[in-house]
Amino acid sequence: MQLPARIGLITLACRDVERMAQLFRDLGWPETLESDEHHRTFQCTSRVVIALYGAEHYEPQCGPVGDSFRR
């Protein structure tokens, strides 16, 4: 028997991690103990973890953010 695929972690690349983290806090989402100054993580009620990580960490592999990116 094969188990259905499930999403367990969603990572969002953010220009301003702290600003986005404050939005999630304002929504009442609990921040996990694993959060630190480099990334923030939030536990959803569905057991999915949302991770916020600085977009600058992805630029060496993916290139700079495009002109159509909204801040």
HELIX and SHEET records of a PDB file:
HELIX    1   1 VAL A   17  ASP A   26  1                                  10    
HELIX    2   2 ALA A   55  HIS A   57  5                                   3    
HELIX    3   3 GLU A   59  CYS A   62  1                                   4    
SHEET    1   A 3 LEU A   9  CYS A  14  0                                        
SHEET    2   A 3 VAL A  49  GLY A  54  1                                        
SHEET    3   A 3 HIS A  39  GLN A  43 -1                                        
END                                                                             
